[in-house]
């Protein structure tokens, strides 16, 4: 590239239009970030230029002065994490990934983001989508955009860093000491999930966590004074954070000094409030909402470049020296740090081979050896166990041999039976970070976001609550599915079967809502032995989140000498009870607590010379993945008479019972009453299921 000479500002605090004589390479790099963002948004005719223009000095300073990061290997385990929670400012991240020459080792070291990718910002197939997407663009640590989620993820990453250090560091081998840096906006801090996450981080004294808050006083509706007049600094001090203030985002020396102060802080997380000017340098749109979410316009781009001292007619210009300057900063520093770490890790593996093997398995999302050797056995029992009870037993058996399986509940461990009770489990607490029992407090939304951060850091995390409160967690659960993260959600109190707590706590529409999330695995086991098989499936999943949906009330443990083996759960659905010969007259299909009801109804029908097949269908997603021959062997197309039985919404069941099939379900809210009264009132009885089966047989005979 030919050298481009243009006059620069003498200092970064000078207002646009005040120019010095010499070239300032740091400022050239900063304005390269700004102009790449402006040009990409303008070409796409879509996007958010204002925040990248405002935060370019802060992002540049963080990457050049502080970030411990190997641009040749963005998956290096001890790298510092950079999370752009205000993901609408994605061009800031893409510009940094490009200028720092971050590579994709999985594709032979090709650029993570090329200049051509930037030119195709927000276009189909581009590595520069509208918001950062984990797994799509190398160097993107997590999928962000829904405001506040990146903040919650960063807390999970910081927790994971502390856990790794406590579990694996040795005095002569301090492997893990990475920091987590998060850019967040007014919008992030207005969202409740960020507040929940910040409260948890302060309680846990996560001094490896730094949020940089872009205080630009602008949201889409205008000045934040309309909706956001609180004292943010006071709020975060109340959360037990260290709070610092930089009065001008262009003051890179002040930003660098506060980042140094953060790294010296050892007892709490840090919030750096950075006052910025959205759309910095734009003559007509700076400090207005017009700079937030739309292109500046061709003429305004020209005028802004003139204000920067930039060639007005240039597009996607990277002046000479910019790449080299990044290479001499973050590039060389990160490569040296990674090489030193690799040497240290090799020595660690020689000294501590078992721990080294464990770390390699974690990084590869591989299974630990013999993880299932201590699984319990559940004999037939008419009284049985609540599936939350049997799951608690299985979880503890699995976790003993799965050393990086860790998690907890939103203050409901006693109810969800998710406490790890074996001696070596321990509690994750302020200053005591080796424990595997996490206490999220009554913060379901933050728990979901934190779990994603933990999974991104190599742990196998689980979180639990009542099924009804999955509604509080839907945004991070959706993102977990999008990122294909192996997060485990353990939900109990799964139906009106919880009884007297009433309709506010009785889930109706939650099952179908979770089943509708692409990539989400939802399993509702019918008894203790299906719970064992559910955990066999869950433990080996490494590319999808899973919901395990469990009962509060006891369910009979089926006699598997009379009924099919519970191992059929691995295929999502199986024939639990079949007719002795010929094809069935009717098929009863159920999940969870309603399987025992289906079995009782089938036996009643048999006494009336009606042959009923019972199909246990605990996981729709796994069943739908089976080949057509298997699915038709379980649900033969020739048998039209079918009835689904599930204590929840009937929506979706038509795909298994057919358009004219029968459905015993709950398409209204529940009520407060003892479980027996509720089941009778809402039709979950043998007589009602038998009547539905007979109605189906009669209907299809007439057809």
C-alpha positions, 0 to 999 in steps of 0.5 A, a space after each residue: 500500500 502506498 504511503 498516504 500522508 495527511 495531517 493529524 491532530 497533535 493530541 487526542 483530546 483536541 477537538 476535530 479540526 485542530 491539527 498538528 504537524 506530525 503524524 501520530 501513529 496511535 491516532 492513525 490506528 484509532 481513526 482507522 477503526 473509526 473510518 472502517 466502521 463508518 465505511 462498512 455501515 455506509 456500504 451496507 446501508 445498515 448498522 451502528 457507526 456511532 459507538 465504534 467511532 466513540 469507543 475506538 480510542 478505548 478499544 485500541 488502548 485496551 488491545 494495544 496496552 493491556 490485552 494478553 492475547 495471541 492473535 495467531 491463536 484466539 483459542 489460547 486458554 489463558 488469553 484475556 477475554 474481550 466481550 462486546 456486550 453492546 454487540 450493536 457496535 460490532 464493527 469496533 470488534 471486527 476492525 480490531 480483529 482485522 487490524 490486529 491480524 487475528 488468525 483462524 488456526 482451524 482454516 490454516 491461519 487465514 484472517 479471522 476478518 479480512 478487509 473483504 469481510 468488512 466490505 461485506 458487513 451485514 451481508 449473507 455469509 459474511 464473517 461480519 454479521 450485524 452482531 458478533 456470533 460465537 463460532 461464526 467469526 474467530 476471535 468472537 468470545 460470545 454471541 452478543 446483541 441482546 443487551 446485558 447478555 454479554 455482561 452476564 457471560 463475562 461474569 461466568 467467564 470470570 468465575 470460570 477463570 477463578 475456578 480453573 486457577 483454584 483447581 489447577 494452578 500450582 505454586 510452580 505452575 500458575 497456569 491461569 490468571 486471565 482477565 475478562 474485559 467487557 464493553 457495555 452500554 447504557 442499554 446493557 446497564 438498564 437491562 436487569 440481567 446486567 444488574 443481577 450479574 453485577 450483584 453476583 460478581 461483587 458478592 464473589 469478589 471477582 477481581 479478574 473482571 472489568 467492565 468498561 461502561 460507555 457513558 454517552 447519554 444516548 439511546 435510540 429514543 434520545 438522551 438517556 435522561 428520559 429513562 436513565 437518571 440513576 447514579 450508576 457509580 453509586 449503584 456499582 459501589 453498592 454492589 461492592 465494585 471498584 468504580 473509576 471514571 475517565 472523563 474523555 474517551 479520547 484520553 488514552 493515557 487516562 484509560 491506560 492508567 485505569 486499566 493498570 489500576 484494575 490489574 492492581 485490584 485484588 478484592 473486587 471487580 472494576 467498573 470504568 465509566 468512560 464518558 464518550 461522544 457517540 459519532 465522535 467527529 461527525 459535524 452534524 450527528 455527534 452526540 445525537 441518536 442519529 449516530 446510533 443506529 443508521 448510516 451517517 450518509 455519504 456527505 456526513 461521512 466525507 465531512 467526518 473524514 475531513 474532521 479527522 484529517 482523513 482522505 475524504 474520498 477514501 473507502 476502507 483505507 488502512 494507512 501504511 504502518 497501521 498493521 505493523 503497529 498492531 503487530 508490534 503491540 498486541 501481536 508480538 506481546 501475545 505471541 511471546 506470552 503464549 509461547 511462554 505459557 506453552 512451555 509452562 504447560 508442557 512442564 506442568 503436564 510432565 509434573 502433573 500428568 493426570 491434571 494435564 490430561 484433564 485440562 486437555 479433555 476439558 478443552 476438547 469437550 471430551 468425556 472423562 474416563 469411567 464417568 458412569 461407573 457409579 450410576 445407581 440402580 432403581 428396582 421396581 417400586 410402585 410408590 417410586 421416587 420423584 424424578 427430581 429425587 432420582 436425578 439428584 442421586 444420578 447427578 451426584 454419581 456422575 459428578 464424582 467421576 466428571 471433575 469439571 461438571 459443576 453448577 447450582 441453583 437459583 436459591 433452590 438446591 433443596 427443592 431441585 435436589 441439585 446440591 453436590 454432596 460428596 466430600 470433594 465437591 465444596 462450595 464456590 464462595 468469595 475467596 474460595 473458588 475451588 468449589 463445584 457448588 455454585 450459589 446464584 441467588 434468586 437471579 435466574 436470568 443472570 444464572 442462565 447468562 453465567 452458565 453460558 460464560 462457564 461453558 465458553 470457558 471449558 466447564 460443563 455447567 448446570 443450573 436449576 430452578 422450577 420449570 415455570 421460572 425457565 421463562 426468566 432464563 429464555 434469552 440466555 437459553 436461546 443464545 446457548 442453543 445458538 452457540 451450541 453450548 453444552 449447558 445443562 438446565 435442570 427444571 423441577 416442579 414440571 406440571 400441575 402436579 406440584 399442587 397447592 402452589 397454584 397456577 402462578 407456579 404451575 407450568 403449562 406452556 413452558 414445555 412446548 416453548 422450550 421444545 420450539 427453540 432450535 437446537 435445544 434438547 428437552 427430556 422429560 423422563 417417566 421414572 427413575 430408570 429413564 432418569 439414569 438414561 437421560 443423564 447418559 444422554 446428557 453427559 455425552 452431549 458436547 454441542 447442544 444445551 439440554 433441559 431435564 424436566 422433572 417432577 416434584 411428586 413421586 412416580 412409580 419405578 416401572 418393572 422393566 421385566 414387564 416393560 421395555 428397557 429404559 435405554 430406549 430413551 436414547 432414541 427419544 421415544 420407544 415402545 414401552 408396552 406393546 400388544 401381544 400380537 397383531 397391530 395395536 388398536 390405539 397408541 397412547 403416547 406420553 412423557 414424564 409423570 403421565 406415562 404411568 397413567 398411560 400404562 394404567 389406561 392400557 391395562 384397563 383397555 386390555 381388560 376390555 379386549 382393546 389392544 393399546 400400545 404405550 409409547 414413552 416419548 421423553 425427547 421429541 428432538 432425539 426421536 425426530 433424529 431417528 431414521 424413518 424406519 425406526 420412527 414408523 416402527 414406533 408410530 406406524 402410519 397404519 395406526 391412526 387412533 392415537 392419544 397423547 397424554 401430557 400435563 401441559 399444552 397440547 400444542 405440537 402434539 399433532 405431529 405425533 397423533 396426527 391432525 385428527 388425533 386425541 390429546 389429553 392436556 392442559 390448554 388453560 392455567 391450573 389451580 391451587 389444590 391438592 394434586 389428586 383433586 387437580 388431576 381429577 378436575 383436569 382429566 388426568 385419570 384412567 377413565 378419561 384416557 380410556 374414553 379418549 382412546 375409545 373415541 379415537 378407535 371409533 372415529 377411525 373405524 368410521 373413517 
